Amino acid sequence: MADNLNEFINRGFGIDHKDIRTYSPLTLAYIGDAVYDLIIRSVLVNEGNTAVNKLHKRASAIVKAPAQSAVAAAIMDELTEEERDIYRRGRNSKPHTRAKNASTMEYLEATGLEAVIGFLYLRGDMERVLYIVKTGAEKCGLKLF
């Protein structure tokens, strides 16, 4: 098996390595959103068998933009300069969708966090992704389990 999931997927589909530094912040946020969601769902499912409806409600409360915005604020001082730059690019992007249950600023801050997570995932640094998600959740009081 490959060193990381993204590398494993690329190898399985015959996709050549790309320079992720050239990716738009919205592309990074697109994959980062999925990675963040997968982490949260994995934590919830790995706690034990629970009704799917309960899992969905708990996951939705954690992955929504206001919660992600709070996580971003909680870990901002711990981001590297490179990560802060990616966060700013994501936050300052012009998404083509609107937040349903969040302010515009919360939505943009969540997009910034997702961009950082996407960047780290594509770079193969899942240890750092997990640290950011776990530490951010703990610091802002989100109950993952």
MODELLER restraints for C-alpha pairs under 7 A, 6 or more apart:
rsr = mdl.restraints
at = mdl.atoms
rsr.add(forms.Gaussian(group=physical.xy_distance, feature=features.Distance(at['CA:1:A'], at['CA:8:A']), mean=6.59, stdev=0.5))
rsr.add(forms.Gaussian(group=physical.xy_distance, feature=features.Distance(at['CA:2:A'], at['CA:8:A']), mean=4.79, stdev=0.5))
rsr.add(forms.Gaussian(group=physical.xy_distance, feature=features.Distance(at['CA:4:A'], at['CA:124:A']), mean=5.73, stdev=0.5))
rsr.add(forms.Gaussian(group=physical.xy_distance, feature=features.Distance(at['CA:6:A'], at['CA:122:A']), mean=6.25, stdev=0.5))
rsr.add(forms.Gaussian(group=physical.xy_distance, feature=features.Distance(at['CA:10:A'], at['CA:16:A']), mean=6.92, stdev=0.5))
rsr.add(forms.Gaussian(group=physical.xy_distance, feature=features.Distance(at['CA:25:A'], at['CA:86:A']), mean=7.00, stdev=0.5))
rsr.add(forms.Gaussian(group=physical.xy_distance, feature=features.Distance(at['CA:25:A'], at['CA:89:A']), mean=5.90, stdev=0.5))
rsr.add(forms.Gaussian(group=physical.xy_distance, feature=features.Distance(at['CA:25:A'], at['CA:90:A']), mean=4.80, stdev=0.5))
rsr.add(forms.Gaussian(group=physical.xy_distance, feature=features.Distance(at['CA:25:A'], at['CA:93:A']), mean=6.90, stdev=0.5))
rsr.add(forms.Gaussian(group=physical.xy_distance, feature=features.Distance(at['CA:25:A'], at['CA:115:A']), mean=5.71, stdev=0.5))
rsr.add(forms.Gaussian(group=physical.xy_distance, feature=features.Distance(at['CA:26:A'], at['CA:90:A']), mean=6.38, stdev=0.5))
rsr.add(forms.Gaussian(group=physical.xy_distance, feature=features.Distance(at['CA:26:A'], at['CA:93:A']), mean=6.97, stdev=0.5))
rsr.add(forms.Gaussian(group=physical.xy_distance, feature=features.Distance(at['CA:26:A'], at['CA:115:A']), mean=6.84, stdev=0.5))
rsr.add(forms.Gaussian(group=physical.xy_distance, feature=features.Distance(at['CA:28:A'], at['CA:115:A']), mean=4.55, stdev=0.5))
rsr.add(forms.Gaussian(group=physical.xy_distance, feature=features.Distance(at['CA:28:A'], at['CA:118:A']), mean=4.63, stdev=0.5))
rsr.add(forms.Gaussian(group=physical.xy_distance, feature=features.Distance(at['CA:28:A'], at['CA:119:A']), mean=5.69, stdev=0.5))
rsr.add(forms.Gaussian(group=physical.xy_distance, feature=features.Distance(at['CA:29:A'], at['CA:111:A']), mean=5.80, stdev=0.5))
rsr.add(forms.Gaussian(group=physical.xy_distance, feature=features.Distance(at['CA:29:A'], at['CA:114:A']), mean=4.40, stdev=0.5))
rsr.add(forms.Gaussian(group=physical.xy_distance, feature=features.Distance(at['CA:29:A'], at['CA:115:A']), mean=3.80, stdev=0.5))
rsr.add(forms.Gaussian(group=physical.xy_distance, feature=features.Distance(at['CA:29:A'], at['CA:118:A']), mean=5.69, stdev=0.5))
rsr.add(forms.Gaussian(group=physical.xy_distance, feature=features.Distance(at['CA:31:A'], at['CA:118:A']), mean=5.18, stdev=0.5))
rsr.add(forms.Gaussian(group=physical.xy_distance, feature=features.Distance(at['CA:32:A'], at['CA:114:A']), mean=4.43, stdev=0.5))
rsr.add(forms.Gaussian(group=physical.xy_distance, feature=features.Distance(at['CA:32:A'], at['CA:115:A']), mean=5.72, stdev=0.5))
rsr.add(forms.Gaussian(group=physical.xy_distance, feature=features.Distance(at['CA:32:A'], at['CA:117:A']), mean=4.78, stdev=0.5))
rsr.add(forms.Gaussian(group=physical.xy_distance, feature=features.Distance(at['CA:32:A'], at['CA:118:A']), mean=3.55, stdev=0.5))
rsr.add(forms.Gaussian(group=physical.xy_distance, feature=features.Distance(at['CA:33:A'], at['CA:114:A']), mean=5.26, stdev=0.5))
rsr.add(forms.Gaussian(group=physical.xy_distance, feature=features.Distance(at['CA:37:A'], at['CA:63:A']), mean=6.33, stdev=0.5))
rsr.add(forms.Gaussian(group=physical.xy_distance, feature=features.Distance(at['CA:40:A'], at['CA:59:A']), mean=6.37, stdev=0.5))
rsr.add(forms.Gaussian(group=physical.xy_distance, feature=features.Distance(at['CA:41:A'], at['CA:59:A']), mean=6.23, stdev=0.5))
rsr.add(forms.Gaussian(group=physical.xy_distance, feature=features.Distance(at['CA:44:A'], at['CA:55:A']), mean=6.72, stdev=0.5))
rsr.add(forms.Gaussian(group=physical.xy_distance, feature=features.Distance(at['CA:44:A'], at['CA:144:A']), mean=7.00, stdev=0.5))
rsr.add(forms.Gaussian(group=physical.xy_distance, feature=features.Distance(at['CA:44:A'], at['CA:145:A']), mean=6.81, stdev=0.5))
rsr.add(forms.Gaussian(group=physical.xy_distance, feature=features.Distance(at['CA:65:A'], at['CA:102:A']), mean=6.15, stdev=0.5))
rsr.add(forms.Gaussian(group=physical.xy_distance, feature=features.Distance(at['CA:65:A'], at['CA:106:A']), mean=5.89, stdev=0.5))
rsr.add(forms.Gaussian(group=physical.xy_distance, feature=features.Distance(at['CA:65:A'], at['CA:107:A']), mean=5.28, stdev=0.5))
rsr.add(forms.Gaussian(group=physical.xy_distance, feature=features.Distance(at['CA:65:A'], at['CA:110:A']), mean=5.32, stdev=0.5))
rsr.add(forms.Gaussian(group=physical.xy_distance, feature=features.Distance(at['CA:66:A'], at['CA:102:A']), mean=5.97, stdev=0.5))
rsr.add(forms.Gaussian(group=physical.xy_distance, feature=features.Distance(at['CA:66:A'], at['CA:106:A']), mean=5.45, stdev=0.5))
rsr.add(forms.Gaussian(group=physical.xy_distance, feature=features.Distance(at['CA:68:A'], at['CA:110:A']), mean=4.98, stdev=0.5))
rsr.add(forms.Gaussian(group=physical.xy_distance, feature=features.Distance(at['CA:69:A'], at['CA:106:A']), mean=5.30, stdev=0.5))
rsr.add(forms.Gaussian(group=physical.xy_distance, feature=features.Distance(at['CA:69:A'], at['CA:109:A']), mean=5.12, stdev=0.5))
rsr.add(forms.Gaussian(group=physical.xy_distance, feature=features.Distance(at['CA:69:A'], at['CA:110:A']), mean=4.76, stdev=0.5))
rsr.add(forms.Gaussian(group=physical.xy_distance, feature=features.Distance(at['CA:70:A'], at['CA:140:A']), mean=6.20, stdev=0.5))
rsr.add(forms.Gaussian(group=physical.xy_distance, feature=features.Distance(at['CA:71:A'], at['CA:136:A']), mean=4.50, stdev=0.5))
rsr.add(forms.Gaussian(group=physical.xy_distance, feature=features.Distance(at['CA:71:A'], at['CA:137:A']), mean=5.74, stdev=0.5))
rsr.add(forms.Gaussian(group=physical.xy_distance, feature=features.Distance(at['CA:71:A'], at['CA:140:A']), mean=6.16, stdev=0.5))
rsr.add(forms.Gaussian(group=physical.xy_distance, feature=features.Distance(at['CA:72:A'], at['CA:109:A']), mean=6.87, stdev=0.5))
rsr.add(forms.Gaussian(group=physical.xy_distance, feature=features.Distance(at['CA:72:A'], at['CA:113:A']), mean=5.71, stdev=0.5))
rsr.add(forms.Gaussian(group=physical.xy_distance, feature=features.Distance(at['CA:72:A'], at['CA:136:A']), mean=6.81, stdev=0.5))
rsr.add(forms.Gaussian(group=physical.xy_distance, feature=features.Distance(at['CA:74:A'], at['CA:136:A']), mean=5.32, stdev=0.5))
rsr.add(forms.Gaussian(group=physical.xy_distance, feature=features.Distance(at['CA:74:A'], at['CA:139:A']), mean=5.79, stdev=0.5))
rsr.add(forms.Gaussian(group=physical.xy_distance, feature=features.Distance(at['CA:74:A'], at['CA:140:A']), mean=5.93, stdev=0.5))
rsr.add(forms.Gaussian(group=physical.xy_distance, feature=features.Distance(at['CA:75:A'], at['CA:132:A']), mean=6.79, stdev=0.5))
rsr.add(forms.Gaussian(group=physical.xy_distance, feature=features.Distance(at['CA:75:A'], at['CA:136:A']), mean=5.28, stdev=0.5))
rsr.add(forms.Gaussian(group=physical.xy_distance, feature=features.Distance(at['CA:83:A'], at['CA:116:A']), mean=5.98, stdev=0.5))
rsr.add(forms.Gaussian(group=physical.xy_distance, feature=features.Distance(at['CA:86:A'], at['CA:115:A']), mean=6.47, stdev=0.5))
rsr.add(forms.Gaussian(group=physical.xy_distance, feature=features.Distance(at['CA:86:A'], at['CA:116:A']), mean=5.85, stdev=0.5))
rsr.add(forms.Gaussian(group=physical.xy_distance, feature=features.Distance(at['CA:87:A'], at['CA:112:A']), mean=4.20, stdev=0.5))
rsr.add(forms.Gaussian(group=physical.xy_distance, feature=features.Distance(at['CA:87:A'], at['CA:113:A']), mean=5.89, stdev=0.5))
rsr.add(forms.Gaussian(group=physical.xy_distance, feature=features.Distance(at['CA:87:A'], at['CA:115:A']), mean=6.21, stdev=0.5))
rsr.add(forms.Gaussian(group=physical.xy_distance, feature=features.Distance(at['CA:87:A'], at['CA:116:A']), mean=5.70, stdev=0.5))
rsr.add(forms.Gaussian(group=physical.xy_distance, feature=features.Distance(at['CA:88:A'], at['CA:112:A']), mean=6.22, stdev=0.5))
rsr.add(forms.Gaussian(group=physical.xy_distance, feature=features.Distance(at['CA:89:A'], at['CA:112:A']), mean=6.90, stdev=0.5))
rsr.add(forms.Gaussian(group=physical.xy_distance, feature=features.Distance(at['CA:90:A'], at['CA:111:A']), mean=5.54, stdev=0.5))
rsr.add(forms.Gaussian(group=physical.xy_distance, feature=features.Distance(at['CA:90:A'], at['CA:112:A']), mean=3.99, stdev=0.5))
rsr.add(forms.Gaussian(group=physical.xy_distance, feature=features.Distance(at['CA:90:A'], at['CA:115:A']), mean=5.58, stdev=0.5))
rsr.add(forms.Gaussian(group=physical.xy_distance, feature=features.Distance(at['CA:91:A'], at['CA:108:A']), mean=4.60, stdev=0.5))
rsr.add(forms.Gaussian(group=physical.xy_distance, feature=features.Distance(at['CA:91:A'], at['CA:109:A']), mean=5.15, stdev=0.5))
rsr.add(forms.Gaussian(group=physical.xy_distance, feature=features.Distance(at['CA:91:A'], at['CA:111:A']), mean=5.71, stdev=0.5))
rsr.add(forms.Gaussian(group=physical.xy_distance, feature=features.Distance(at['CA:91:A'], at['CA:112:A']), mean=4.29, stdev=0.5))
rsr.add(forms.Gaussian(group=physical.xy_distance, feature=features.Distance(at['CA:92:A'], at['CA:108:A']), mean=6.97, stdev=0.5))
rsr.add(forms.Gaussian(group=physical.xy_distance, feature=features.Distance(at['CA:99:A'], at['CA:107:A']), mean=5.95, stdev=0.5))
rsr.add(forms.Gaussian(group=physical.xy_distance, feature=features.Distance(at['CA:117:A'], at['CA:129:A']), mean=5.82, stdev=0.5))
rsr.add(forms.Gaussian(group=physical.xy_distance, feature=features.Distance(at['CA:120:A'], at['CA:126:A']), mean=6.71, stdev=0.5))
rsr.add(forms.Gaussian(group=physical.xy_distance, feature=features.Distance(at['CA:120:A'], at['CA:129:A']), mean=6.33, stdev=0.5))
rsr.add(forms.Gaussian(group=physical.xy_distance, feature=features.Distance(at['CA:121:A'], at['CA:129:A']), mean=6.95, stdev=0.5))
